[in-house]
Amino acid sequence: MSTPPTPVSRKVALPFFSAVAVALGLAGSVFIAATTWKDVRKKPEKNNIRITGSARKRITSDLIQWSAAVEARGADRTAAYVALKGGTEKVVGFLRAQGVKEVEIQTESAAIIEEFEIIKEDKVLPNTNVPLRSERRESKGFKAKQVVSVNSTNVPQIEKVSREITTLLEQGVDVASQAPNYYYTRLGELKLEMLAEAGKDARSRAENILNSAGNSHVGKLVYADMGIININAANSTETSNEGNNDTTSRDKDIITIVHAEYEVE
């Protein structure tokens, strides 16, 4: 007759499997709790809207820069300089007579160069029929040049002067008027104003888009940067990746761009 198994073996096996089951259950509970906590703590994603705003304003230049070139010639350097000096004095005198202030007139240093003419000669070698061509430089005298420039806030006055200075040609003055350059001296403070206007335009555009789409509303601003600032001649639509800065026109349009991103509520 076989001996029945003792109860000791059952008592040892049951606690072992129970312990494993309890451990697995605890591990699963911890994983579920941790995952649930993580999901609760995770912020819901927000939809954002990106928009471009712009502002345009017409400005009138308040500073003008203009210059005129005076030239004279002479058989030698001294004669050329004396003739140039007389022409420059007539130009400066003309400016003063037109009401241009002394402090607004600047005379640059004179430049004097010798001019040459190329003389070509065709000869035949002695006792032969072989042609011989030669060239030589022959002095034509000296040319002197001087630039008279004006910086003024009286834009209309200098525009008038730039058109009328060539009347001195009738007095024997070799003078050439250059095209004026126009500037706006309060551009720094104007840019701040224009950026603010462009920012308002960006938010207004975002509100219009969201209002037409449904019940969404524009939230807080999360990002913004300044785009290119273009200063063009009046009514020009020219654009540049580097930004334009027109100096050829008295009246200009300044165009400012702002890129903005808002939360959608």
VENTAUR-V413667 format. One record per residue. N is the residue number from 0. RES is the residue in one small letter. BURIAL is I if it has 24 or more other C-alpha atoms within 12 Angstrom, else O. Layout:
# VENTAUR-V413667
n->[N & N]
res->[RES & RES]
burial->[BURIAL & BURIAL]
This chain:
# VENTAUR-V413667
n->[0 & 1 & 2 & 3 & 4 & 5 & 6 & 7 & 8 & 9 & 10 & 11 & 12 & 13 & 14 & 15 & 16 & 17 & 18 & 19 & 20 & 21 & 22 & 23 & 24 & 25 & 26 & 27 & 28 & 29 & 30 & 31 & 32 & 33 & 34 & 35 & 36 & 37 & 38 & 39 & 40 & 41 & 42 & 43 & 44 & 45 & 46 & 47 & 48 & 49 & 50 & 51 & 52 & 53 & 54 & 55 & 56 & 57 & 58 & 59 & 60 & 61 & 62 & 63 & 64 & 65 & 66 & 67 & 68 & 69 & 70 & 71 & 72 & 73 & 74 & 75 & 76 & 77 & 78 & 79 & 80 & 81 & 82 & 83 & 84 & 85 & 86 & 87 & 88 & 89 & 90 & 91 & 92 & 93 & 94 & 95 & 96 & 97 & 98 & 99 & 100 & 101 & 102 & 103 & 104 & 105 & 106 & 107 & 108 & 109 & 110 & 111 & 112 & 113 & 114 & 115 & 116 & 117 & 118 & 119 & 120 & 121 & 122 & 123 & 124 & 125 & 126 & 127 & 128 & 129 & 130 & 131 & 132 & 133 & 134 & 135 & 136 & 137 & 138 & 139 & 140 & 141 & 142 & 143 & 144 & 145 & 146 & 147 & 148 & 149 & 150 & 151 & 152 & 153 & 154 & 155 & 156 & 157 & 158 & 159 & 160 & 161 & 162 & 163 & 164 & 165 & 166 & 167 & 168 & 169 & 170 & 171 & 172 & 173 & 174 & 175 & 176 & 177 & 178 & 179 & 180 & 181 & 182 & 183 & 184 & 185 & 186 & 187 & 188 & 189 & 190 & 191 & 192 & 193 & 194 & 195 & 196 & 197 & 198 & 199 & 200 & 201 & 202 & 203 & 204 & 205 & 206 & 207 & 208 & 209 & 210 & 211 & 212 & 213 & 214 & 215 & 216 & 217 & 218 & 219 & 220 & 221 & 222 & 223 & 224 & 225 & 226 & 227 & 228 & 229 & 230 & 231 & 232 & 233 & 234 & 235 & 236 & 237 & 238 & 239 & 240 & 241 & 242 & 243 & 244 & 245 & 246 & 247 & 248 & 249 & 250 & 251 & 252 & 253 & 254 & 255 & 256 & 257 & 258 & 259 & 260 & 261 & 262 & 263 & 264]
res->[m & s & t & p & p & t & p & v & s & r & k & v & a & l & p & f & f & s & a & v & a & v & a & l & g & l & a & g & s & v & f & i & a & a & t & t & w & k & d & v & r & k & k & p & e & k & n & n & i & r & i & t & g & s & a & r & k & r & i & t & s & d & l & i & q & w & s & a & a & v & e & a & r & g & a & d & r & t & a & a & y & v & a & l & k & g & g & t & e & k & v & v & g & f & l & r & a & q & g & v & k & e & v & e & i & q & t & e & s & a & a & i & i & e & e & f & e & i & i & k & e & d & k & v & l & p & n & t & n & v & p & l & r & s & e & r & r & e & s & k & g & f & k & a & k & q & v & v & s & v & n & s & t & n & v & p & q & i & e & k & v & s & r & e & i & t & t & l & l & e & q & g & v & d & v & a & s & q & a & p & n & y & y & y & t & r & l & g & e & l & k & l & e & m & l & a & e & a & g & k & d & a & r & s & r & a & e & n & i & l & n & s & a & g & n & s & h & v & g & k & l & v & y & a & d & m & g & i & i & n & i & n & a & a & n & s & t & e & t & s & n & e & g & n & n & d & t & t & s & r & d & k & d & i & i & t & i & v & h & a & e & y & e & v & e]
burial->[O & O & O & O & O & O & O & O & O & O & O & O & O & O & O & O & O & O & O & O & O & O & O & O & O & O & O & O & O & O & O & O & O & O & O & O & O & O & O & O & O & O & O & O & O & O & O & O & I & I & I & I & I & I & I & I & I & I & I & I & I & I & I & I & I & I & I & I & I & I & I & I & I & I & O & O & I & O & O & I & I & I & I & I & I & I & I & I & O & I & I & I & O & I & I & O & O & O & O & I & O & O & O & I & I & I & I & O & O & I & O & I & I & O & O & O & O & O & O & O & O & O & O & O & O & O & O & O & O & O & O & O & O & O & O & O & O & O & O & O & O & I & I & I & I & I & I & I & I & I & I & I & I & I & I & O & I & I & I & O & I & I & O & O & I & I & O & I & O & O & O & O & I & I & I & I & I & I & I & I & I & I & I & I & O & O & I & O & O & I & I & O & O & I & I & I & I & I & I & I & I & I & I & O & I & I & I & O & O & I & O & O & O & O & O & O & I & I & O & O & O & O & O & I & O & I & I & I & I & I & I & I & I & I & O & O & O & O & O & O & O & O & O & O & I & I & I & I & I & I & I & I & I & I & I & I & I & I & I & I & I & I & I & I & O]
